[in-house]
Amino acid sequence: MPLDDLVSLAQQGLLLALVVSLPVLGVAAVIGLVSAIFQAATQVHDAALGHFPKFVAVTIALALLGPWMGRQLLAFALRAFGG
């Protein structure tokens, strides 16, 4: 395989990793921001209050987006290894 093809596949793989992980990271960031605003407004600073909603939201996001993520990864693997 020529070097140009390998570099192209590496670039596509990095872009795919970004695209696949971005929705879940976005959900975690939004829930973390909402949780931080809630904690600041109520002055309740409990560590579990900040982590539990993020855990639940990320779990739900992964359950909903998992099939799409898998299809994207499979399509890339088939392109990369299939020729």
PDB file of N, CA, C and O in Angstrom:
ATOM      1  N   MET A   1       0.851  -1.169   0.000  1.00  0.00           N
ATOM      2  CA  MET A   1       0.000   0.000   0.000  1.00  0.00           C
ATOM      3  C   MET A   1       0.902   1.238   0.000  1.00  0.00           C
ATOM      4  O   MET A   1       1.830   1.333   0.804  1.00  0.00           O
ATOM      5  N   PRO A   2       0.634   2.164  -0.882  1.00  0.00           N
ATOM      6  CA  PRO A   2       1.458   3.377  -0.953  1.00  0.00           C
ATOM      7  C   PRO A   2       1.328   4.233   0.302  1.00  0.00           C
ATOM      8  O   PRO A   2       0.333   4.172   1.025  1.00  0.00           O
ATOM      9  N   LEU A   3       2.343   5.016   0.530  1.00  0.00           N
ATOM     10  CA  LEU A   3       2.389   5.867   1.717  1.00  0.00           C
ATOM     11  C   LEU A   3       1.252   6.880   1.724  1.00  0.00           C
ATOM     12  O   LEU A   3       0.716   7.195   2.786  1.00  0.00           O
ATOM     13  N   ASP A   4       0.879   7.387   0.569  1.00  0.00           N
ATOM     14  CA  ASP A   4      -0.217   8.360   0.491  1.00  0.00           C
ATOM     15  C   ASP A   4      -1.538   7.759   0.971  1.00  0.00           C
ATOM     16  O   ASP A   4      -2.329   8.427   1.637  1.00  0.00           O
ATOM     17  N   ASP A   5      -1.766   6.493   0.626  1.00  0.00           N
ATOM     18  CA  ASP A   5      -2.987   5.823   1.081  1.00  0.00           C
ATOM     19  C   ASP A   5      -2.985   5.630   2.592  1.00  0.00           C
ATOM     20  O   ASP A   5      -4.017   5.790   3.245  1.00  0.00           O
ATOM     21  N   LEU A   6      -1.829   5.286   3.143  1.00  0.00           N
ATOM     22  CA  LEU A   6      -1.731   5.105   4.595  1.00  0.00           C
ATOM     23  C   LEU A   6      -1.971   6.413   5.341  1.00  0.00           C
ATOM     24  O   LEU A   6      -2.659   6.437   6.362  1.00  0.00           O
ATOM     25  N   VAL A   7      -1.410   7.483   4.832  1.00  0.00           N
ATOM     26  CA  VAL A   7      -1.610   8.791   5.459  1.00  0.00           C
ATOM     27  C   VAL A   7      -3.073   9.195   5.368  1.00  0.00           C
ATOM     28  O   VAL A   7      -3.629   9.742   6.321  1.00  0.00           O
ATOM     29  N   SER A   8      -3.698   8.930   4.230  1.00  0.00           N
ATOM     30  CA  SER A   8      -5.113   9.246   4.063  1.00  0.00           C
ATOM     31  C   SER A   8      -5.983   8.439   5.037  1.00  0.00           C
ATOM     32  O   SER A   8      -6.909   8.977   5.645  1.00  0.00           O
ATOM     33  N   LEU A   9      -5.677   7.154   5.176  1.00  0.00           N
ATOM     34  CA  LEU A   9      -6.433   6.320   6.124  1.00  0.00           C
ATOM     35  C   LEU A   9      -6.226   6.792   7.560  1.00  0.00           C
ATOM     36  O   LEU A   9      -7.170   6.783   8.351  1.00  0.00           O
ATOM     37  N   ALA A  10      -5.028   7.198   7.905  1.00  0.00           N
ATOM     38  CA  ALA A  10      -4.768   7.695   9.256  1.00  0.00           C
ATOM     39  C   ALA A  10      -5.562   8.971   9.507  1.00  0.00           C
ATOM     40  O   ALA A  10      -6.136   9.144  10.582  1.00  0.00           O
ATOM     41  N   GLN A  11      -5.597   9.863   8.523  1.00  0.00           N
ATOM     42  CA  GLN A  11      -6.371  11.093   8.670  1.00  0.00           C
ATOM     43  C   GLN A  11      -7.860  10.791   8.807  1.00  0.00           C
ATOM     44  O   GLN A  11      -8.545  11.377   9.645  1.00  0.00           O
ATOM     45  N   GLN A  12      -8.348   9.884   7.990  1.00  0.00           N
ATOM     46  CA  GLN A  12      -9.757   9.505   8.077  1.00  0.00           C
ATOM     47  C   GLN A  12     -10.077   8.855   9.422  1.00  0.00           C
ATOM     48  O   GLN A  12     -11.145   9.089   9.988  1.00  0.00           O
ATOM     49  N   GLY A  13      -9.156   8.042   9.933  1.00  0.00           N
ATOM     50  CA  GLY A  13      -9.359   7.396  11.230  1.00  0.00           C
ATOM     51  C   GLY A  13      -9.415   8.405  12.361  1.00  0.00           C
ATOM     52  O   GLY A  13     -10.254   8.292  13.254  1.00  0.00           O
ATOM     53  N   LEU A  14      -8.531   9.391  12.331  1.00  0.00           N
ATOM     54  CA  LEU A  14      -8.550  10.423  13.367  1.00  0.00           C
ATOM     55  C   LEU A  14      -9.819  11.262  13.292  1.00  0.00           C
ATOM     56  O   LEU A  14     -10.411  11.596  14.319  1.00  0.00           O
ATOM     57  N   LEU A  15     -10.234  11.602  12.079  1.00  0.00           N
ATOM     58  CA  LEU A  15     -11.468  12.367  11.912  1.00  0.00           C
ATOM     59  C   LEU A  15     -12.673  11.551  12.373  1.00  0.00           C
ATOM     60  O   LEU A  15     -13.583  12.088  13.004  1.00  0.00           O
ATOM     61  N   LEU A  16     -12.681  10.265  12.062  1.00  0.00           N
ATOM     62  CA  LEU A  16     -13.766   9.394  12.497  1.00  0.00           C
ATOM     63  C   LEU A  16     -13.820   9.306  14.019  1.00  0.00           C
ATOM     64  O   LEU A  16     -14.904   9.334  14.601  1.00  0.00           O
ATOM     65  N   ALA A  17     -12.666   9.199  14.667  1.00  0.00           N
ATOM     66  CA  ALA A  17     -12.639   9.155  16.133  1.00  0.00           C
ATOM     67  C   ALA A  17     -13.232  10.431  16.717  1.00  0.00           C
ATOM     68  O   ALA A  17     -13.956  10.384  17.712  1.00  0.00           O
ATOM     69  N   LEU A  18     -12.929  11.555  16.109  1.00  0.00           N
ATOM     70  CA  LEU A  18     -13.479  12.828  16.573  1.00  0.00           C
ATOM     71  C   LEU A  18     -14.985  12.876  16.368  1.00  0.00           C
ATOM     72  O   LEU A  18     -15.723  13.255  17.278  1.00  0.00           O
ATOM     73  N   VAL A  19     -15.445  12.498  15.186  1.00  0.00           N
ATOM     74  CA  VAL A  19     -16.871  12.565  14.871  1.00  0.00           C
ATOM     75  C   VAL A  19     -17.673  11.603  15.734  1.00  0.00           C
ATOM     76  O   VAL A  19     -18.777  11.935  16.164  1.00  0.00           O
ATOM     77  N   VAL A  20     -17.139  10.424  15.991  1.00  0.00           N
ATOM     78  CA  VAL A  20     -17.869   9.416  16.763  1.00  0.00           C
ATOM     79  C   VAL A  20     -17.925   9.786  18.242  1.00  0.00           C
ATOM     80  O   VAL A  20     -18.930   9.534  18.906  1.00  0.00           O
ATOM     81  N   SER A  21     -16.860  10.377  18.759  1.00  0.00           N
ATOM     82  CA  SER A  21     -16.840  10.680  20.193  1.00  0.00           C
ATOM     83  C   SER A  21     -17.470  12.026  20.538  1.00  0.00           C
ATOM     84  O   SER A  21     -17.852  12.250  21.687  1.00  0.00           O
ATOM     85  N   LEU A  22     -17.584  12.916  19.570  1.00  0.00           N
ATOM     86  CA  LEU A  22     -18.069  14.265  19.849  1.00  0.00           C
ATOM     87  C   LEU A  22     -19.484  14.322  20.434  1.00  0.00           C
ATOM     88  O   LEU A  22     -19.696  15.086  21.376  1.00  0.00           O
ATOM     89  N   PRO A  23     -20.462  13.564  19.937  1.00  0.00           N
ATOM     90  CA  PRO A  23     -21.802  13.652  20.536  1.00  0.00           C
ATOM     91  C   PRO A  23     -21.831  13.258  22.015  1.00  0.00           C
ATOM     92  O   PRO A  23     -22.499  13.909  22.817  1.00  0.00           O
ATOM     93  N   VAL A  24     -21.115  12.206  22.370  1.00  0.00           N
ATOM     94  CA  VAL A  24     -21.109  11.754  23.764  1.00  0.00           C
ATOM     95  C   VAL A  24     -20.384  12.772  24.644  1.00  0.00           C
ATOM     96  O   VAL A  24     -20.835  13.066  25.752  1.00  0.00           O
ATOM     97  N   LEU A  25     -19.274  13.305  24.161  1.00  0.00           N
ATOM     98  CA  LEU A  25     -18.562  14.331  24.917  1.00  0.00           C
ATOM     99  C   LEU A  25     -19.397  15.598  25.054  1.00  0.00           C
ATOM    100  O   LEU A  25     -19.361  16.263  26.089  1.00  0.00           O
ATOM    101  N   GLY A  26     -20.145  15.928  24.014  1.00  0.00           N
ATOM    102  CA  GLY A  26     -21.033  17.089  24.081  1.00  0.00           C
ATOM    103  C   GLY A  26     -22.118  16.918  25.130  1.00  0.00           C
ATOM    104  O   GLY A  26     -22.422  17.852  25.873  1.00  0.00           O
ATOM    105  N   VAL A  27     -22.697  15.738  25.194  1.00  0.00           N
ATOM    106  CA  VAL A  27     -23.717  15.458  26.215  1.00  0.00           C
ATOM    107  C   VAL A  27     -23.105  15.587  27.604  1.00  0.00           C
ATOM    108  O   VAL A  27     -23.709  16.188  28.493  1.00  0.00           O
ATOM    109  N   ALA A  28     -21.922  15.033  27.799  1.00  0.00           N
ATOM    110  CA  ALA A  28     -21.259  15.114  29.107  1.00  0.00           C
ATOM    111  C   ALA A  28     -20.948  16.564  29.466  1.00  0.00           C
ATOM    112  O   ALA A  28     -21.093  16.956  30.624  1.00  0.00           O
ATOM    113  N   ALA A  29     -20.524  17.361  28.492  1.00  0.00           N
ATOM    114  CA  ALA A  29     -20.192  18.760  28.766  1.00  0.00           C
ATOM    115  C   ALA A  29     -21.435  19.565  29.126  1.00  0.00           C
ATOM    116  O   ALA A  29     -21.406  20.369  30.057  1.00  0.00           O
ATOM    117  N   VAL A  30     -22.519  19.354  28.399  1.00  0.00           N
ATOM    118  CA  VAL A  30     -23.755  20.097  28.679  1.00  0.00           C
ATOM    119  C   VAL A  30     -24.315  19.721  30.044  1.00  0.00           C
ATOM    120  O   VAL A  30     -24.713  20.595  30.814  1.00  0.00           O
ATOM    121  N   ILE A  31     -24.349  18.438  30.346  1.00  0.00           N
ATOM    122  CA  ILE A  31     -24.861  17.998  31.651  1.00  0.00           C
ATOM    123  C   ILE A  31     -23.948  18.498  32.766  1.00  0.00           C
ATOM    124  O   ILE A  31     -24.434  18.886  33.828  1.00  0.00           O
ATOM    125  N   GLY A  32     -22.645  18.496  32.546  1.00  0.00           N
ATOM    126  CA  GLY A  32     -21.719  19.023  33.546  1.00  0.00           C
ATOM    127  C   GLY A  32     -21.940  20.508  33.790  1.00  0.00           C
ATOM    128  O   GLY A  32     -21.886  20.969  34.931  1.00  0.00           O
ATOM    129  N   LEU A  33     -22.187  21.258  32.720  1.00  0.00           N
ATOM    130  CA  LEU A  33     -22.450  22.691  32.865  1.00  0.00           C
ATOM    131  C   LEU A  33     -23.746  22.940  33.615  1.00  0.00           C
ATOM    132  O   LEU A  33     -23.797  23.787  34.507  1.00  0.00           O
ATOM    133  N   VAL A  34     -24.784  22.216  33.263  1.00  0.00           N
ATOM    134  CA  VAL A  34     -26.070  22.372  33.961  1.00  0.00           C
ATOM    135  C   VAL A  34     -25.918  21.989  35.431  1.00  0.00           C
ATOM    136  O   VAL A  34     -26.447  22.667  36.312  1.00  0.00           O
ATOM    137  N   SER A  35     -25.204  20.917  35.690  1.00  0.00           N
ATOM    138  CA  SER A  35     -24.980  20.487  37.067  1.00  0.00           C
ATOM    139  C   SER A  35     -24.177  21.529  37.848  1.00  0.00           C
ATOM    140  O   SER A  35     -24.478  21.797  39.011  1.00  0.00           O
ATOM    141  N   ALA A  36     -23.171  22.109  37.224  1.00  0.00           N
ATOM    142  CA  ALA A  36     -22.367  23.130  37.903  1.00  0.00           C
ATOM    143  C   ALA A  36     -23.186  24.385  38.192  1.00  0.00           C
ATOM    144  O   ALA A  36     -23.050  24.987  39.256  1.00  0.00           O
ATOM    145  N   ILE A  37     -24.038  24.779  37.240  1.00  0.00           N
ATOM    146  CA  ILE A  37     -24.904  25.935  37.470  1.00  0.00           C
ATOM    147  C   ILE A  37     -25.875  25.652  38.611  1.00  0.00           C
ATOM    148  O   ILE A  37     -26.115  26.517  39.453  1.00  0.00           O
ATOM    149  N   PHE A  38     -26.430  24.450  38.641  1.00  0.00           N
ATOM    150  CA  PHE A  38     -27.341  24.076  39.718  1.00  0.00           C
ATOM    151  C   PHE A  38     -26.632  24.090  41.070  1.00  0.00           C
ATOM    152  O   PHE A  38     -27.174  24.586  42.057  1.00  0.00           O
ATOM    153  N   GLN A  39     -25.421  23.545  41.108  1.00  0.00           N
ATOM    154  CA  GLN A  39     -24.676  23.529  42.358  1.00  0.00           C
ATOM    155  C   GLN A  39     -24.311  24.936  42.806  1.00  0.00           C
ATOM    156  O   GLN A  39     -24.333  25.223  44.003  1.00  0.00           O
ATOM    157  N   ALA A  40     -23.981  25.805  41.887  1.00  0.00           N
ATOM    158  CA  ALA A  40     -23.641  27.176  42.248  1.00  0.00           C
ATOM    159  C   ALA A  40     -24.867  27.942  42.722  1.00  0.00           C
ATOM    160  O   ALA A  40     -24.781  28.755  43.642  1.00  0.00           O
ATOM    161  N   ALA A  41     -26.009  27.681  42.093  1.00  0.00           N
ATOM    162  CA  ALA A  41     -27.230  28.394  42.470  1.00  0.00           C
ATOM    163  C   ALA A  41     -27.746  27.950  43.831  1.00  0.00           C
ATOM    164  O   ALA A  41     -28.245  28.767  44.605  1.00  0.00           O
ATOM    165  N   THR A  42     -27.629  26.667  44.124  1.00  0.00           N
ATOM    166  CA  THR A  42     -28.163  26.152  45.386  1.00  0.00           C
ATOM    167  C   THR A  42     -27.108  26.068  46.475  1.00  0.00           C
ATOM    168  O   THR A  42     -27.445  25.826  47.634  1.00  0.00           O
ATOM    169  N   GLN A  43     -25.856  26.259  46.138  1.00  0.00           N
ATOM    170  CA  GLN A  43     -24.733  26.158  47.059  1.00  0.00           C
ATOM    171  C   GLN A  43     -24.647  24.780  47.715  1.00  0.00           C
ATOM    172  O   GLN A  43     -24.230  24.644  48.866  1.00  0.00           O
ATOM    173  N   VAL A  44     -25.050  23.772  46.961  1.00  0.00           N
ATOM    174  CA  VAL A  44     -24.904  22.386  47.390  1.00  0.00           C
ATOM    175  C   VAL A  44     -23.715  21.822  46.618  1.00  0.00           C
ATOM    176  O   VAL A  44     -23.790  21.632  45.405  1.00  0.00           O
ATOM    177  N   HIS A  45     -22.626  21.558  47.320  1.00  0.00           N
ATOM    178  CA  HIS A  45     -21.410  21.099  46.657  1.00  0.00           C
ATOM    179  C   HIS A  45     -21.113  19.660  47.059  1.00  0.00           C
ATOM    180  O   HIS A  45     -20.249  19.392  47.893  1.00  0.00           O
ATOM    181  N   ASP A  46     -21.841  18.758  46.452  1.00  0.00           N
ATOM    182  CA  ASP A  46     -21.640  17.331  46.699  1.00  0.00           C
ATOM    183  C   ASP A  46     -21.030  16.717  45.441  1.00  0.00           C
ATOM    184  O   ASP A  46     -21.511  16.963  44.335  1.00  0.00           O
ATOM    185  N   ALA A  47     -20.000  15.939  45.599  1.00  0.00           N
ATOM    186  CA  ALA A  47     -19.313  15.361  44.441  1.00  0.00           C
ATOM    187  C   ALA A  47     -20.224  14.420  43.658  1.00  0.00           C
ATOM    188  O   ALA A  47     -20.186  14.395  42.428  1.00  0.00           O
ATOM    189  N   ALA A  48     -21.037  13.653  44.366  1.00  0.00           N
ATOM    190  CA  ALA A  48     -21.935  12.719  43.684  1.00  0.00           C
ATOM    191  C   ALA A  48     -22.972  13.454  42.852  1.00  0.00           C
ATOM    192  O   ALA A  48     -23.412  12.950  41.818  1.00  0.00           O
ATOM    193  N   LEU A  49     -23.360  14.623  43.288  1.00  0.00           N
ATOM    194  CA  LEU A  49     -24.351  15.403  42.549  1.00  0.00           C
ATOM    195  C   LEU A  49     -23.798  15.845  41.197  1.00  0.00           C
ATOM    196  O   LEU A  49     -24.563  16.045  40.254  1.00  0.00           O
ATOM    197  N   GLY A  50     -22.509  15.995  41.094  1.00  0.00           N
ATOM    198  CA  GLY A  50     -21.916  16.386  39.827  1.00  0.00           C
ATOM    199  C   GLY A  50     -21.640  15.218  38.899  1.00  0.00           C
ATOM    200  O   GLY A  50     -21.692  15.372  37.678  1.00  0.00           O
ATOM    201  N   HIS A  51     -21.345  14.047  39.462  1.00  0.00           N
ATOM    202  CA  HIS A  51     -20.955  12.908  38.636  1.00  0.00           C
ATOM    203  C   HIS A  51     -22.119  12.013  38.233  1.00  0.00           C
ATOM    204  O   HIS A  51     -22.114  11.468  37.129  1.00  0.00           O
ATOM    205  N   PHE A  52     -23.102  11.849  39.085  1.00  0.00           N
ATOM    206  CA  PHE A  52     -24.184  10.909  38.785  1.00  0.00           C
ATOM    207  C   PHE A  52     -25.003  11.322  37.562  1.00  0.00           C
ATOM    208  O   PHE A  52     -25.270  10.472  36.713  1.00  0.00           O
ATOM    209  N   PRO A  53     -25.415  12.586  37.431  1.00  0.00           N
ATOM    210  CA  PRO A  53     -26.178  12.945  36.216  1.00  0.00           C
ATOM    211  C   PRO A  53     -25.366  12.760  34.937  1.00  0.00           C
ATOM    212  O   PRO A  53     -25.914  12.351  33.912  1.00  0.00           O
ATOM    213  N   LYS A  54     -24.069  13.054  34.984  1.00  0.00           N
ATOM    214  CA  LYS A  54     -23.221  12.842  33.807  1.00  0.00           C
ATOM    215  C   LYS A  54     -23.134  11.362  33.466  1.00  0.00           C
ATOM    216  O   LYS A  54     -23.195  10.986  32.296  1.00  0.00           O
ATOM    217  N   PHE A  55     -22.994  10.530  34.481  1.00  0.00           N
ATOM    218  CA  PHE A  55     -22.929   9.089  34.257  1.00  0.00           C
ATOM    219  C   PHE A  55     -24.202   8.589  33.582  1.00  0.00           C
ATOM    220  O   PHE A  55     -24.139   7.823  32.620  1.00  0.00           O
ATOM    221  N   VAL A  56     -25.347   9.019  34.083  1.00  0.00           N
ATOM    222  CA  VAL A  56     -26.627   8.581  33.514  1.00  0.00           C
ATOM    223  C   VAL A  56     -26.787   9.102  32.088  1.00  0.00           C
ATOM    224  O   VAL A  56     -27.194   8.354  31.199  1.00  0.00           O
ATOM    225  N   ALA A  57     -26.471  10.378  31.862  1.00  0.00           N
ATOM    226  CA  ALA A  57     -26.630  10.969  30.539  1.00  0.00           C
ATOM    227  C   ALA A  57     -25.702  10.330  29.514  1.00  0.00           C
ATOM    228  O   ALA A  57     -26.114  10.069  28.384  1.00  0.00           O
ATOM    229  N   VAL A  58     -24.464  10.078  29.896  1.00  0.00           N
ATOM    230  CA  VAL A  58     -23.519   9.450  28.973  1.00  0.00           C
ATOM    231  C   VAL A  58     -23.940   8.010  28.686  1.00  0.00           C
ATOM    232  O   VAL A  58     -23.804   7.543  27.555  1.00  0.00           O
ATOM    233  N   THR A  59     -24.443   7.309  29.684  1.00  0.00           N
ATOM    234  CA  THR A  59     -24.928   5.945  29.466  1.00  0.00           C
ATOM    235  C   THR A  59     -26.086   5.933  28.483  1.00  0.00           C
ATOM    236  O   THR A  59     -26.128   5.093  27.584  1.00  0.00           O
ATOM    237  N   ILE A  60     -27.023   6.853  28.645  1.00  0.00           N
ATOM    238  CA  ILE A  60     -28.164   6.944  27.725  1.00  0.00           C
ATOM    239  C   ILE A  60     -27.686   7.333  26.321  1.00  0.00           C
ATOM    240  O   ILE A  60     -28.149   6.771  25.329  1.00  0.00           O
ATOM    241  N   ALA A  61     -26.771   8.284  26.240  1.00  0.00           N
ATOM    242  CA  ALA A  61     -26.247   8.695  24.938  1.00  0.00           C
ATOM    243  C   ALA A  61     -25.549   7.539  24.237  1.00  0.00           C
ATOM    244  O   ALA A  61     -25.726   7.344  23.034  1.00  0.00           O
ATOM    245  N   LEU A  62     -24.757   6.771  24.978  1.00  0.00           N
ATOM    246  CA  LEU A  62     -24.087   5.620  24.372  1.00  0.00           C
ATOM    247  C   LEU A  62     -25.083   4.554  23.930  1.00  0.00           C
ATOM    248  O   LEU A  62     -24.892   3.917  22.894  1.00  0.00           O
ATOM    249  N   ALA A  63     -26.146   4.358  24.712  1.00  0.00           N
ATOM    250  CA  ALA A  63     -27.152   3.368  24.336  1.00  0.00           C
ATOM    251  C   ALA A  63     -27.887   3.799  23.069  1.00  0.00           C
ATOM    252  O   ALA A  63     -28.203   2.970  22.217  1.00  0.00           O
ATOM    253  N   LEU A  64     -28.159   5.105  22.949  1.00  0.00           N
ATOM    254  CA  LEU A  64     -28.878   5.586  21.773  1.00  0.00           C
ATOM    255  C   LEU A  64     -27.978   5.717  20.546  1.00  0.00           C
ATOM    256  O   LEU A  64     -28.404   5.421  19.430  1.00  0.00           O
ATOM    257  N   LEU A  65     -26.751   6.154  20.745  1.00  0.00           N
ATOM    258  CA  LEU A  65     -25.843   6.403  19.627  1.00  0.00           C
ATOM    259  C   LEU A  65     -24.940   5.219  19.303  1.00  0.00           C
ATOM    260  O   LEU A  65     -24.232   5.241  18.296  1.00  0.00           O
ATOM    261  N   GLY A  66     -24.957   4.198  20.133  1.00  0.00           N
ATOM    262  CA  GLY A  66     -24.082   3.052  19.931  1.00  0.00           C
ATOM    263  C   GLY A  66     -24.218   2.388  18.570  1.00  0.00           C
ATOM    264  O   GLY A  66     -23.202   2.112  17.931  1.00  0.00           O
ATOM    265  N   PRO A  67     -25.437   2.120  18.100  1.00  0.00           N
ATOM    266  CA  PRO A  67     -25.554   1.499  16.774  1.00  0.00           C
ATOM    267  C   PRO A  67     -24.978   2.370  15.652  1.00  0.00           C
ATOM    268  O   PRO A  67     -24.330   1.860  14.738  1.00  0.00           O
ATOM    269  N   TRP A  68     -25.214   3.673  15.723  1.00  0.00           N
ATOM    270  CA  TRP A  68     -24.657   4.577  14.718  1.00  0.00           C
ATOM    271  C   TRP A  68     -23.132   4.578  14.781  1.00  0.00           C
ATOM    272  O   TRP A  68     -22.459   4.543  13.751  1.00  0.00           O
ATOM    273  N   MET A  69     -22.601   4.618  15.987  1.00  0.00           N
ATOM    274  CA  MET A  69     -21.143   4.604  16.161  1.00  0.00           C
ATOM    275  C   MET A  69     -20.552   3.311  15.592  1.00  0.00           C
ATOM    276  O   MET A  69     -19.525   3.334  14.914  1.00  0.00           O
ATOM    277  N   GLY A  70     -21.198   2.209  15.870  1.00  0.00           N
ATOM    278  CA  GLY A  70     -20.731   0.918  15.361  1.00  0.00           C
ATOM    279  C   GLY A  70     -20.758   0.854  13.846  1.00  0.00           C
ATOM    280  O   GLY A  70     -19.827   0.337  13.227  1.00  0.00           O
ATOM    281  N   ARG A  71     -21.833   1.383  13.236  1.00  0.00           N
ATOM    282  CA  ARG A  71     -21.908   1.392  11.777  1.00  0.00           C
ATOM    283  C   ARG A  71     -20.803   2.238  11.160  1.00  0.00           C
ATOM    284  O   ARG A  71     -20.227   1.862  10.139  1.00  0.00           O
ATOM    285  N   GLN A  72     -20.503   3.389  11.781  1.00  0.00           N
ATOM    286  CA  GLN A  72     -19.439   4.248  11.267  1.00  0.00           C
ATOM    287  C   GLN A  72     -18.084   3.537  11.350  1.00  0.00           C
ATOM    288  O   GLN A  72     -17.297   3.573  10.404  1.00  0.00           O
ATOM    289  N   LEU A  73     -17.827   2.901  12.478  1.00  0.00           N
ATOM    290  CA  LEU A  73     -16.559   2.189  12.647  1.00  0.00           C
ATOM    291  C   LEU A  73     -16.450   0.991  11.701  1.00  0.00           C
ATOM    292  O   LEU A  73     -15.378   0.717  11.161  1.00  0.00           O
ATOM    293  N   LEU A  74     -17.553   0.288  11.504  1.00  0.00           N
ATOM    294  CA  LEU A  74     -17.549  -0.853  10.589  1.00  0.00           C
ATOM    295  C   LEU A  74     -17.304  -0.396   9.154  1.00  0.00           C
ATOM    296  O   LEU A  74     -16.535  -1.021   8.423  1.00  0.00           O
ATOM    297  N   ALA A  75     -17.953   0.684   8.754  1.00  0.00           N
ATOM    298  CA  ALA A  75     -17.749   1.196   7.394  1.00  0.00           C
ATOM    299  C   ALA A  75     -16.290   1.600   7.177  1.00  0.00           C
ATOM    300  O   ALA A  75     -15.725   1.347   6.114  1.00  0.00           O
ATOM    301  N   PHE A  76     -15.686   2.225   8.179  1.00  0.00           N
ATOM    302  CA  PHE A  76     -14.284   2.595   8.056  1.00  0.00           C
ATOM    303  C   PHE A  76     -13.382   1.372   7.988  1.00  0.00           C
ATOM    304  O   PHE A  76     -12.448   1.331   7.187  1.00  0.00           O
ATOM    305  N   ALA A  77     -13.652   0.387   8.816  1.00  0.00           N
ATOM    306  CA  ALA A  77     -12.841  -0.840   8.820  1.00  0.00           C
ATOM    307  C   ALA A  77     -12.950  -1.555   7.481  1.00  0.00           C
ATOM    308  O   ALA A  77     -11.955  -2.065   6.968  1.00  0.00           O
ATOM    309  N   LEU A  78     -14.143  -1.596   6.916  1.00  0.00           N
ATOM    310  CA  LEU A  78     -14.297  -2.234   5.617  1.00  0.00           C
ATOM    311  C   LEU A  78     -13.556  -1.481   4.531  1.00  0.00           C
ATOM    312  O   LEU A  78     -12.966  -2.091   3.639  1.00  0.00           O
ATOM    313  N   ARG A  79     -13.582  -0.145   4.600  1.00  0.00           N
ATOM    314  CA  ARG A  79     -12.815   0.656   3.636  1.00  0.00           C
ATOM    315  C   ARG A  79     -11.317   0.445   3.820  1.00  0.00           C
ATOM    316  O   ARG A  79     -10.578   0.330   2.841  1.00  0.00           O
ATOM    317  N   ALA A  80     -10.873   0.394   5.056  1.00  0.00           N
ATOM    318  CA  ALA A  80      -9.446   0.295   5.329  1.00  0.00           C
ATOM    319  C   ALA A  80      -8.886  -1.089   4.976  1.00  0.00           C
ATOM    320  O   ALA A  80      -7.821  -1.193   4.368  1.00  0.00           O
ATOM    321  N   PHE A  81      -9.598  -2.134   5.352  1.00  0.00           N
ATOM    322  CA  PHE A  81      -9.079  -3.482   5.158  1.00  0.00           C
ATOM    323  C   PHE A  81      -9.600  -4.156   3.901  1.00  0.00           C
ATOM    324  O   PHE A  81      -9.019  -5.130   3.421  1.00  0.00           O
ATOM    325  N   GLY A  82     -10.698  -3.635   3.370  1.00  0.00           N
ATOM    326  CA  GLY A  82     -11.291  -4.252   2.189  1.00  0.00           C
ATOM    327  C   GLY A  82     -10.631  -3.854   0.893  1.00  0.00           C
ATOM    328  O   GLY A  82     -10.783  -4.530  -0.124  1.00  0.00           O
ATOM    329  N   GLY A  83      -9.914  -2.781   0.925  1.00  0.00           N
ATOM    330  CA  GLY A  83      -9.227  -2.386  -0.300  1.00  0.00           C
ATOM    331  C   GLY A  83      -9.741  -1.143  -0.769  1.00  0.00           C
ATOM    332  O   GLY A  83      -9.291  -0.637  -1.797  1.00  0.00           O
TER     333      GLY A  83
END
